[in-house]
Amino acid sequence: MAMLIAWQTINAVRRPGSKHFTRGFLVVTPGLTIKDRLRVLQPHDPDSYYKDRELIPSDMLDEINRAKIVITNFHAFKLRERIELAAGGRALLQGRNGDPLNTQETEGRCCSASCRT
């Protein structure tokens, strides 16, 4: 993954007009542990693979620093609860034969700027 990021970024920096290369990357992980382990993909990390494993020549390190990398886990994309209810409170509001309460945010609310911080 680090090599793909390096290759794309260096080519994007050297050929700024090309639509074939990018400097922006979104890495979605299955959990927090893996998200933390992948921090080495960030060029500014002290244990960065680009420096420690010498994936690219030292004269290209400035170019790799121009990459924009976001590492998150899939939970960031899940719809959140608008109202936090205990199981007992949810059962009372729902009633004996009522339909399940829908307290999750909507797609439109999720995509708003104030939704994710």
For each residue, the residues with C-beta under 8 A, 3 or more apart:
1: 4 5 27 38 41
2: 5 6 40 41 49 50 53 55
3: 6 7 55
4: 1 7 8
5: 1 2 8 9 25 41 64 67 69
6: 2 3 9 10 50 55 56 60 64
7: 3 4 10 11
8: 4 5 11 12 21 22 23 25
9: 5 6 12 13 21 22 23 63 64 66 67
10: 6 7 13 14 56 60 63 64
11: 7 8 14 15 18 20 21
12: 8 9 15 16 18 21 22 23
13: 9 10 16 23 63 66
14: 10 11 63
15: 11 12 18 20 21
16: 12 13
17:
18: 11 12 15 21
19:
20: 11 15
21: 8 9 11 12 15 18
22: 8 9 12 25
23: 8 9 12 13 66 67 68
24: 67 68 69
25: 5 8 22 67 68 69 70
26: 70 72
27: 1 38 41 69 70 71 72
28: 72 73 74 77
29: 32 34 35 38 71 72 73 74
30: 34 73 74
31: 34 35 73
32: 29 35 36 73
33: 36 37
34: 29 30 31 37 38 73
35: 29 31 32 38 39 71 72 73
36: 32 33 39
37: 33 34 40
38: 1 27 29 34 35 41 71
39: 35 36 42 45 47 71
40: 2 37 45 47 48 49 52
41: 1 2 5 27 38 45 48 49 69 71
42: 39 45 48 69 71
43: 48 50 61 64 65 67 69
44: 48 65
45: 39 40 41 42 48
46:
47: 39 40 52
48: 40 41 42 43 44 45 51 52
49: 2 40 41 52 53 55
50: 2 6 43 53 55 56 61 64
51: 48 54 61
52: 40 47 48 49
53: 2 49 50
54: 51
55: 2 3 6 49 50
56: 6 10 50 60 61 64
57: 60
58: 61
59: 62
60: 6 10 56 57 63 64
61: 43 50 51 56 58 64 65
62: 59 65 66
63: 9 10 13 14 60 66
64: 5 6 9 10 43 50 56 60 61 67
65: 43 44 61 62
66: 9 13 23 62 63
67: 5 9 23 24 25 43 64
68: 23 24 25
69: 5 24 25 27 41 42 43
70: 25 26 27
71: 27 29 35 38 39 41 42
72: 26 27 28 29 35 76
73: 28 29 30 31 32 34 35 76
74: 28 29 30 77 78
75: 78
76: 72 73 116
77: 28 74
78: 74 75
79: 104 105 106 107 110
80: 104 105 110 115
81: 84 85 103 104 105
82: 103 104 105 109
83: 103
84: 81
85: 81 89 90 93 101 103
86: 89 90
87: 90 91
88: 91 92
89: 85 86 92 93
90: 85 86 87 93 94 101
91: 87 88 94
92: 88 89 95
93: 85 89 90 101
94: 90 91 98 99 100 101
95: 92 98
96:
97:
98: 94 95 101
99: 94
100: 94
101: 85 90 93 94 98
102:
103: 81 82 83 85
104: 79 80 81 82
105: 79 80 81 82 109 110 115
106: 79 109 110
107: 79 110 111
108: 111 112
109: 82 105 106 112 115
110: 79 80 105 106 107 115 116
111: 107 108 115
112: 108 109 115
113:
114: 117
115: 80 105 109 110 111 112
116: 76 110
117: 114
